[in-house]
Amino acid sequence: MPLVLCCAALALLQASALPIETTDPLSPPNIIAPSGAAKPSSILLKGGTIIAYNDKTHDLDIIRDGSLLIVNDRIAAVGKTTGDVPAGTEIVDVTGSIITPGFVDTHKHAWQHLYQTMEPDITLNEYVWKYSSTAKITKHLNVQDVYSSAKMSLMDSLNGGVTSILDHGHATFTPKHVEGMLNAGIESGARVWHAYTVTPVASRKDDNYKLDFTGVNINGWRWKQLRDLAKQAPWANGRVQLGLAWEFGRSDQEAKYGFEQARDLNLSVVTVHHVGFPIQPNSGYMAKPIYQLNEWGFLNSSYPIVFSHGTLVDGGDLSLLRKNNQFVSVTPESEHHFLHGQLFAHRVLTQGALGTDVSATFSSDIITQMRLQLQSTRNILANPVHYNMRYANNTAMTVKQAFLLGTRNGGLALHRPDIGVIKKGAKADVVVFSSDNPAFSAFYDPVAAVVLHSHVGNIQHVLVDGQWVKRDFKLQGVDWPKLKADFEASARKVQKISDSQDWTAVRQETWAAMQVTDDMEEAVQRVSVDPSQL
């Protein structure tokens, strides 16, 4: 049963949830205090091939044997020459390398990293009752587990040159779990939009599975914590922002409330799942959220709204997205893996950016997503020609378009034209690819080298806000032995618990608690894939 059916069941439960809550006030949040301003610094990357962006031509600008000057957290100059260089500038020779903007991940669940490699062939149906934020196993996750998992996932992103991440943090099991996710983002060195999630989770009070709605309703502890955090945000000199992850499947009044709160609290982003083939249009859960938000007058909000997956987007959606400057986060590896599909993703790519989704199940880097989306789109749009036994004589998507999806479009999705690009005045989020490898040592087209031939192991340097987070192939500013040991302890614990589960019983218990009926399952009309055809 797909995720949407699970969430449709949640919607029915939420409609009859408890009245407005009056929980006790929260204890003061234990969020790491923002560090002092970074020491003034300047760095000159000299001699590389730079993939810059030209606002006048609205196109990439390839600068060979170029130089890029970083002063504090901004790109001060870029070109063949950079003019005067401040005294004391650190000069780094990157001759032969490719310099790109930091990649932007517009949909990630960082806390789930500790499930990595446990279920390589899992479907969306299984994910819901095994490892989602509503799964029974989550009651065993303590704050340290969530913190170390989120931090390891963000370090994985930085290692792959992903400098900006929209983290859909739905491990809101307790206030301390939320603080753990936030602290992971602050400590990581990455640019993070932490999207606080207000949804029910698995109850942590007893062995029998049930959903815990504590804190979900207006004036519940989750909303109180979000308001408290909004007073503190942003953190780390603006590098970590606060947003909201919000879903439909609620009454209209409740659904509107989330967007009103985002406006009133001046949150930096709202992200909404837009997935559910084939039941979504008639399920009541996220039924055409783009249309609905436009009708309510929220789609033209000043804050960005990022729709994750966009499984059922259509031409009308695209028109509304363009009109209101909002974007869809397409997560190609997830959509292929979990089988919610990409039949319609190509329709929205002009208003699309890229995300990774669940790093427990696949990669955290955007290079993989660019490559997969490129070839998936080419294949899908060529298939009608192939069905007629013809050969396509043109390609539907270019390498340049794929590169922009993973960089500039991500910045635009977050209403941040100063990230995902290399240009004067942009944030100094920069990636340096070494060409000292067999894959592209004599590259002609640097964009093709990155999109079609590179991998994470080619990334030599990464900077965020002009600060080194990866240098000479090694992550910086992290106690790697400790993080590795802490993460391994959490992951091994979860693996042991998973091995002891009676998953058939867990599935039955979960669906019973969510009030999923046989009629609801029948409505999905599931069809199995025949592996014997391989």
C-alpha positions as CSV (number, residue, x, y, z in Angstrom):
1,M,0.0,0.0,0.0
2,P,1.5,3.3,-1.0
3,L,2.4,6.1,1.3
4,V,-0.6,8.2,0.3
5,L,-3.0,5.5,1.5
6,C,-1.2,5.5,4.9
7,C,-1.4,9.3,5.0
8,A,-5.1,9.2,4.0
9,A,-5.7,7.1,7.0
10,L,-3.8,9.6,9.1
11,A,-6.0,12.3,7.7
12,L,-9.1,10.4,8.9
13,L,-7.6,10.0,12.4
14,Q,-6.6,13.7,12.5
15,A,-10.0,14.8,11.6
16,S,-11.3,13.3,14.9
17,A,-8.2,14.1,16.9
18,L,-8.2,15.6,20.4
19,P,-9.4,19.1,21.1
20,I,-6.9,22.0,21.3
21,E,-4.2,21.0,23.7
22,T,-2.9,22.9,26.7
23,T,0.3,21.1,27.5
24,D,2.8,22.3,30.0
25,P,5.4,24.9,28.8
26,L,8.5,23.4,27.3
27,S,11.8,23.7,29.1
28,P,14.2,26.2,27.5
29,P,15.6,24.7,24.2
30,N,19.1,23.4,24.3
31,I,20.2,24.7,20.9
32,I,23.9,25.4,20.3
33,A,24.5,29.1,20.6
34,P,25.5,30.7,17.3
35,S,29.2,31.0,17.1
36,G,30.8,34.4,16.7
37,A,31.3,35.8,13.3
38,A,33.9,33.9,11.3
39,K,37.3,35.5,11.2
40,P,37.7,37.9,8.2
41,S,39.5,35.9,5.5
42,S,40.1,35.9,1.8
43,I,40.9,33.0,-0.5
44,L,42.0,33.0,-4.1
45,L,41.4,29.9,-6.1
46,K,43.7,30.3,-9.1
47,G,44.1,28.6,-12.4
48,G,40.9,26.4,-12.6
49,T,38.1,26.1,-15.2
50,I,35.2,27.9,-13.6
51,I,31.5,27.1,-14.3
52,A,30.1,30.5,-13.6
53,Y,26.6,32.0,-14.2
54,N,26.0,35.1,-16.3
55,D,22.9,37.0,-15.2
56,K,22.9,39.0,-18.4
57,T,22.8,36.1,-20.8
58,H,20.9,33.8,-18.3
59,D,23.4,31.1,-19.1
60,L,26.5,29.4,-17.8
61,D,29.8,31.1,-18.5
62,I,32.8,28.9,-18.8
63,I,36.0,30.6,-17.7
64,R,39.2,28.7,-18.5
65,D,42.4,29.4,-16.5
66,G,40.3,31.6,-14.3
67,S,40.5,32.9,-10.8
68,L,37.9,33.1,-8.0
69,L,38.3,35.5,-5.1
70,I,36.4,34.9,-1.9
71,V,36.3,37.6,0.8
72,N,34.6,36.4,4.0
73,D,31.4,34.7,3.0
74,R,30.9,36.1,-0.5
75,I,32.5,35.7,-4.0
76,A,34.2,39.1,-4.5
77,A,35.4,38.6,-8.0
78,V,35.5,35.9,-10.7
79,G,37.2,35.9,-14.1
80,K,40.5,35.7,-16.0
81,T,41.8,38.2,-13.4
82,T,40.3,39.4,-10.1
83,G,41.9,42.8,-9.7
84,D,43.4,43.7,-6.4
85,V,43.7,40.9,-3.9
86,P,43.5,41.8,-0.2
87,A,46.7,41.5,1.8
88,G,47.1,38.2,3.5
89,T,44.9,36.3,0.9
90,E,45.4,32.6,0.9
91,I,46.3,31.6,-2.6
92,V,45.3,28.0,-3.7
93,D,46.6,26.7,-7.0
94,V,43.8,24.7,-8.6
95,T,45.3,24.5,-12.1
96,G,43.6,21.8,-14.2
97,S,40.6,21.6,-11.8
98,I,36.9,22.4,-12.3
99,I,35.3,24.9,-10.0
100,T,31.5,24.7,-9.6
101,P,29.0,26.2,-7.3
102,G,28.0,24.1,-4.3
103,F,25.1,21.7,-5.1
104,V,21.7,22.3,-3.7
105,D,19.6,19.4,-2.2
106,T,15.9,20.6,-1.9
107,H,14.5,17.4,-0.2
108,K,16.3,15.3,2.3
109,H,15.4,13.4,5.5
110,A,18.8,13.5,7.2
111,W,17.9,11.7,10.4
112,Q,17.1,8.4,8.6
113,H,20.8,7.9,7.6
114,L,21.2,5.2,10.3
115,Y,19.0,2.8,8.4
116,Q,21.6,2.7,5.5
117,T,22.0,-0.6,3.6
118,M,19.3,-2.3,5.8
119,E,16.7,-2.5,3.1
120,P,18.2,-2.1,-0.4
121,D,15.1,-3.5,-2.1
122,I,12.4,-1.8,0.0
123,T,9.2,-0.5,-1.6
124,L,7.3,2.6,-0.5
125,N,4.7,0.4,1.1
126,E,7.2,-1.3,3.3
127,Y,9.0,1.9,4.1
128,V,5.9,3.3,5.8
129,W,5.6,0.6,8.4
130,K,9.2,-0.2,8.8
131,Y,11.3,3.0,8.8
132,S,9.2,6.1,8.3
133,S,8.6,8.7,11.1
134,T,5.4,6.9,12.0
135,A,7.0,3.4,12.2
136,K,7.0,1.4,15.4
137,I,10.8,1.0,15.4
138,T,11.3,4.8,15.9
139,K,10.3,4.5,19.6
140,H,13.7,2.9,20.2
141,L,15.6,5.9,18.8
142,N,17.0,8.2,21.5
143,V,18.2,11.8,21.0
144,Q,21.8,10.7,20.4
145,D,20.7,8.3,17.6
146,V,18.8,11.0,15.8
147,Y,21.6,13.6,16.3
148,S,24.5,11.4,15.1
149,S,22.4,10.1,12.2
150,A,21.5,13.5,11.0
151,K,25.0,14.8,11.4
152,M,26.5,11.9,9.5
153,S,24.0,12.4,6.7
154,L,24.9,16.1,6.4
155,M,28.6,15.2,6.4
156,D,27.9,12.7,3.6
157,S,26.3,15.6,1.7
158,L,29.2,17.9,2.2
159,N,31.6,15.2,1.2
160,G,29.7,15.0,-2.1
161,G,29.8,18.8,-2.7
162,V,26.3,19.4,-1.5
163,T,26.5,22.7,0.4
164,S,22.8,23.6,0.8
165,I,20.2,21.2,2.2
166,L,16.5,21.5,2.8
167,D,16.1,19.0,5.6
168,H,12.6,17.7,6.1
169,G,13.1,16.8,9.7
170,H,10.1,14.6,10.7
171,A,11.8,12.9,13.7
172,T,9.9,15.2,16.0
173,F,9.5,12.5,18.6
174,T,10.2,14.7,21.5
175,P,11.4,18.3,21.9
176,K,15.0,17.0,22.5
177,H,14.9,15.0,19.3
178,V,14.2,18.2,17.5
179,E,17.1,19.9,19.2
180,G,19.3,17.0,18.2
181,M,18.5,17.5,14.5
182,L,19.0,21.2,14.7
183,N,22.3,20.9,16.5
184,A,23.5,18.4,13.9
185,G,22.9,21.0,11.2
186,I,24.6,23.8,13.2
187,E,27.7,21.7,13.9
188,S,27.9,20.2,10.4
189,G,29.1,23.4,8.6
190,A,26.5,22.9,5.9
191,R,23.9,25.5,4.8
192,V,20.7,23.9,6.2
193,W,17.0,24.8,6.1
194,H,15.6,22.8,8.9
195,A,11.9,22.2,8.2
196,Y,10.2,21.5,11.5
197,T,7.5,18.8,11.0
198,V,4.2,18.8,12.8
199,T,2.7,15.3,12.3
200,P,1.8,12.4,14.5
201,V,4.5,9.8,15.3
202,A,4.6,6.3,16.8
203,S,3.7,6.4,20.5
204,R,6.7,5.9,22.8
205,K,4.7,5.0,25.9
206,D,3.9,1.2,25.5
207,D,4.6,-1.8,23.4
208,N,1.4,-1.7,21.5
209,Y,1.6,0.4,18.4
210,K,-0.5,3.5,18.2
211,L,-0.1,7.0,16.9
212,D,0.7,9.8,19.2
213,F,-1.0,13.1,18.4
214,T,0.4,14.9,21.4
215,G,1.5,18.3,20.3
216,V,0.0,18.2,16.8
217,N,-3.1,20.3,17.4
218,I,-3.1,24.0,17.8
219,N,-1.3,25.1,21.0
220,G,0.3,21.6,21.3
221,W,3.9,21.3,22.3
222,R,5.2,21.1,18.7
223,W,3.7,24.4,17.8
224,K,4.9,25.9,21.0
225,Q,8.5,24.7,20.3
226,L,8.3,26.0,16.7
227,R,7.3,29.4,18.0
228,D,10.2,29.4,20.5
229,L,12.7,28.3,17.9
230,A,11.4,31.0,15.4
231,K,12.4,33.6,18.0
232,Q,16.0,32.3,18.0
233,A,16.5,31.6,14.3
234,P,18.6,31.8,12.3
235,W,21.7,30.1,13.7
236,A,25.4,30.0,12.9
237,N,25.4,33.5,11.4
238,G,22.5,32.8,9.1
239,R,23.8,29.4,7.8
240,V,21.0,27.4,9.5
241,Q,17.5,28.6,8.9
242,L,14.1,27.4,10.2
243,G,11.3,26.3,8.1
244,L,8.1,24.1,8.3
245,A,7.4,20.7,6.7
246,W,3.6,20.6,6.4
247,E,1.2,18.2,4.8
248,F,-2.4,18.2,3.7
249,G,-4.7,15.3,4.8
250,R,-6.2,17.7,7.4
251,S,-9.3,19.9,7.5
252,D,-9.0,23.0,5.4
253,Q,-8.8,25.1,8.6
254,E,-5.9,23.0,9.9
255,A,-4.1,23.0,6.6
256,K,-4.4,26.8,6.3
257,Y,-3.1,27.2,9.8
258,G,0.4,25.9,8.9
259,F,0.8,28.4,6.1
260,E,-0.5,31.2,8.2
261,Q,2.0,30.3,11.0
262,A,4.9,30.2,8.4
263,R,3.9,33.8,7.4
264,D,3.5,35.0,11.0
265,L,6.7,33.5,12.3
266,N,8.6,34.6,9.2
267,L,9.8,31.1,8.5
268,S,12.3,30.7,5.7
269,V,10.5,27.9,3.7
270,V,7.6,25.5,3.7
271,T,7.9,22.1,2.1
272,V,5.0,19.8,1.2
273,H,5.0,16.3,-0.1
274,H,3.3,16.0,-3.5
275,V,3.2,12.3,-4.2
276,G,0.6,9.6,-4.6
277,F,0.1,7.7,-7.7
278,P,-2.6,6.5,-8.5
279,I,-4.9,7.3,-5.6
280,Q,-4.0,10.9,-4.8
281,P,-6.6,12.8,-6.9
282,N,-9.5,11.1,-5.1
283,S,-8.0,10.3,-1.7
284,G,-8.4,13.7,0.0
285,Y,-4.7,13.5,1.0
286,M,-2.7,16.2,-0.7
287,A,-5.3,16.2,-3.4
288,K,-3.7,18.6,-5.9
289,P,-1.9,20.8,-3.3
290,I,-0.6,23.3,-5.8
291,Y,-4.1,24.1,-7.1
292,Q,-5.4,24.2,-3.5
293,L,-2.8,26.6,-2.2
294,N,-3.4,28.8,-5.2
295,E,-7.1,28.9,-4.5
296,W,-6.4,29.8,-0.8
297,G,-4.0,32.5,-1.8
298,F,-0.9,31.0,-0.2
299,L,0.9,30.0,-3.4
300,N,2.1,33.6,-3.9
301,S,3.5,33.8,-0.4
302,S,6.7,35.7,0.1
303,Y,8.3,32.5,1.5
304,P,9.3,29.7,-0.8
305,I,7.0,26.6,-1.0
306,V,8.9,23.5,-2.2
307,F,6.7,20.5,-3.3
308,S,8.6,17.2,-3.0
309,H,8.5,14.6,-5.8
310,G,5.7,16.1,-8.0
311,T,4.6,12.7,-9.0
312,L,1.3,13.9,-10.5
313,V,2.1,17.4,-11.7
314,D,0.4,18.6,-14.8
315,G,0.4,21.5,-17.2
316,G,-1.9,23.5,-14.9
317,D,0.5,22.9,-12.0
318,L,3.4,24.2,-14.0
319,S,1.6,27.3,-15.0
320,L,0.8,28.1,-11.4
321,L,4.3,27.4,-10.3
322,R,5.8,29.7,-12.9
323,K,3.3,32.5,-12.1
324,N,4.0,32.3,-8.3
325,N,7.8,31.5,-8.5
326,Q,7.5,28.2,-6.6
327,F,9.3,24.9,-7.4
328,V,9.1,21.1,-7.2
329,S,11.9,19.1,-5.8
330,V,12.4,16.1,-8.0
331,T,14.2,13.2,-6.4
332,P,15.0,10.8,-9.3
333,E,16.8,8.1,-7.3
334,S,14.0,7.9,-4.8
335,E,11.2,8.0,-7.4
336,H,12.9,5.1,-9.3
337,H,13.7,3.1,-6.1
338,F,10.4,3.4,-4.3
339,L,8.4,3.1,-7.5
340,H,6.2,6.1,-7.3
341,G,7.6,6.8,-10.7
342,Q,8.6,9.7,-13.0
343,L,6.0,9.5,-15.7
344,F,5.2,13.2,-15.3
345,A,8.4,14.7,-13.8
346,H,9.7,16.0,-17.1
347,R,6.6,18.3,-17.2
348,V,7.8,20.4,-14.3
349,L,11.6,20.5,-14.8
350,T,11.6,24.2,-15.8
351,Q,10.3,24.8,-12.3
352,G,12.1,22.0,-10.8
353,A,15.2,21.4,-8.6
354,L,16.8,18.2,-7.3
355,G,16.7,16.4,-4.0
356,T,18.0,13.1,-2.5
357,D,15.2,12.1,-0.1
358,V,16.3,9.2,2.1
359,S,20.1,8.8,2.3
360,A,19.5,5.5,4.1
361,T,18.5,3.9,0.9
362,F,20.6,5.6,-1.7
363,S,23.2,8.3,-2.3
364,S,23.4,11.8,-0.7
365,D,25.1,13.5,-3.7
366,I,23.5,15.6,-6.4
367,I,25.8,14.4,-9.1
368,T,24.0,11.1,-9.1
369,Q,20.6,12.8,-9.2
370,M,21.6,15.1,-12.1
371,R,22.8,12.1,-14.1
372,L,19.8,9.9,-13.4
373,Q,17.3,12.7,-14.1
374,L,19.0,13.5,-17.3
375,Q,18.9,10.0,-18.7
376,S,15.5,9.2,-17.3
377,T,14.0,12.2,-19.0
378,R,15.8,11.4,-22.3
379,N,14.4,7.8,-22.1
380,I,10.9,8.7,-21.1
381,L,10.5,11.3,-23.9
382,A,12.1,9.0,-26.5
383,N,9.9,6.0,-25.6
384,P,6.9,7.0,-27.8
385,V,9.3,7.0,-30.8
386,H,10.6,3.6,-29.8
387,Y,7.1,2.1,-29.4
388,N,6.7,2.9,-33.1
389,M,9.9,1.1,-33.9
390,R,11.7,4.3,-34.8
391,Y,15.0,5.8,-33.7
392,A,14.9,9.2,-32.0
393,N,17.2,11.7,-33.8
394,N,17.4,14.3,-31.0
395,T,17.8,14.4,-27.3
396,A,15.1,15.9,-25.1
397,M,17.3,17.2,-22.3
398,T,20.8,18.6,-22.2
399,V,23.7,18.2,-19.8
400,K,23.6,21.9,-19.1
401,Q,19.9,21.6,-18.1
402,A,20.8,18.8,-15.7
403,F,23.6,20.8,-14.1
404,L,21.3,23.8,-13.6
405,L,18.8,21.6,-11.9
406,G,21.4,20.6,-9.3
407,T,22.7,24.1,-8.7
408,R,20.9,27.4,-9.7
409,N,17.4,25.9,-9.7
410,G,17.9,24.8,-6.2
411,G,18.8,28.3,-5.1
412,L,15.8,29.7,-6.9
413,A,13.5,27.1,-5.3
414,L,14.6,28.5,-1.9
415,H,14.3,32.0,-3.2
416,R,18.0,32.4,-2.8
417,P,19.5,33.6,-6.1
418,D,22.8,34.0,-4.3
419,I,23.4,30.2,-3.9
420,G,23.9,27.5,-6.5
421,V,25.8,30.0,-8.7
422,I,29.3,31.4,-9.1
423,K,29.1,35.1,-9.7
424,K,30.2,38.2,-8.0
425,G,28.2,38.8,-4.8
426,A,27.0,35.1,-4.5
427,K,27.6,33.1,-1.3
428,A,31.0,31.5,-1.3
429,D,29.7,27.9,-1.5
430,V,32.2,26.4,-3.9
431,V,33.3,22.9,-5.0
432,V,36.6,22.0,-6.7
433,F,36.8,18.9,-8.8
434,S,40.3,17.5,-9.3
435,S,40.9,16.3,-12.9
436,D,43.8,14.2,-11.8
437,N,41.9,11.0,-12.6
438,P,41.3,8.6,-15.5
439,A,37.7,9.8,-16.0
440,F,38.2,13.4,-17.3
441,S,41.9,14.3,-17.1
442,A,41.7,15.9,-20.5
443,F,38.2,17.3,-20.4
444,Y,36.9,19.6,-23.1
445,D,33.4,20.4,-21.7
446,P,33.6,20.9,-17.9
447,V,29.9,20.7,-17.5
448,A,29.8,17.3,-19.2
449,A,32.8,16.2,-17.1
450,V,30.9,16.9,-13.9
451,V,27.5,15.6,-14.9
452,L,28.5,12.5,-16.9
453,H,31.9,11.5,-15.7
454,S,32.6,12.7,-12.2
455,H,31.9,11.1,-8.8
456,V,32.3,12.1,-5.2
457,G,35.8,10.8,-5.0
458,N,36.9,13.5,-7.5
459,I,35.9,16.3,-5.2
460,Q,39.0,17.8,-3.6
461,H,37.8,20.9,-1.9
462,V,34.4,22.2,-0.6
463,L,33.8,25.6,0.9
464,V,30.6,26.9,2.6
465,D,30.4,30.6,3.5
466,G,34.0,30.9,2.5
467,Q,35.0,28.3,5.1
468,W,36.7,25.0,4.3
469,V,34.5,22.1,5.0
470,K,36.5,19.6,2.8
471,R,40.1,20.2,1.9
472,D,42.4,17.9,0.0
473,F,39.8,15.2,0.0
474,K,39.3,15.3,3.8
475,L,36.3,16.6,5.7
476,Q,37.2,19.5,8.0
477,G,35.9,20.7,11.4
478,V,34.6,17.3,12.5
479,D,35.9,14.8,15.0
480,W,35.6,11.9,12.6
481,P,36.6,9.0,14.9
482,K,34.0,10.1,17.5
483,L,31.2,10.7,14.9
484,K,31.9,7.4,13.3
485,A,31.9,5.5,16.6
486,D,28.7,7.3,17.8
487,F,26.9,6.7,14.5
488,E,28.0,3.0,14.3
489,A,26.7,2.4,17.8
490,S,23.3,3.8,16.9
491,A,23.2,2.0,13.5
492,R,24.2,-1.4,15.1
493,K,21.5,-0.9,17.7
494,V,18.8,-0.4,15.1
495,Q,20.0,-3.3,13.0
496,K,19.8,-5.6,16.0
497,I,16.3,-4.4,16.8
498,S,15.2,-4.8,13.2
499,D,16.5,-8.3,13.1
500,S,14.3,-9.2,16.1
501,Q,11.1,-7.9,14.6
502,D,8.2,-10.0,13.4
503,W,7.6,-7.7,10.4
504,T,4.3,-9.4,9.4
505,A,2.9,-8.6,12.8
506,V,4.3,-5.1,12.7
507,R,2.6,-4.4,9.4
508,Q,-0.8,-5.7,10.6
509,E,-0.5,-3.8,13.8
510,T,0.4,-0.6,12.0
511,W,-2.4,-0.7,9.4
512,A,-4.9,-1.6,12.2
513,A,-3.8,1.5,14.2
514,M,-4.1,3.6,11.1
515,Q,-7.6,2.3,10.4
516,V,-6.6,1.0,7.0
517,T,-9.4,-1.1,5.7
518,D,-9.6,-3.8,3.0
519,D,-11.7,-1.4,0.9
520,M,-8.9,1.2,1.1
521,E,-6.3,-1.3,0.0
522,E,-8.6,-2.5,-2.9
523,A,-8.9,1.1,-4.1
524,V,-5.2,1.2,-4.8
525,Q,-5.4,-1.7,-7.3
526,R,-1.9,-2.8,-6.7
527,V,-0.1,-4.6,-9.5
528,S,3.0,-6.6,-8.9
529,V,6.1,-6.4,-11.2
530,D,7.1,-9.7,-12.7
531,P,10.9,-10.1,-12.1
532,S,10.9,-13.1,-14.4
533,Q,10.8,-10.7,-17.3
534,L,14.3,-9.5,-16.6
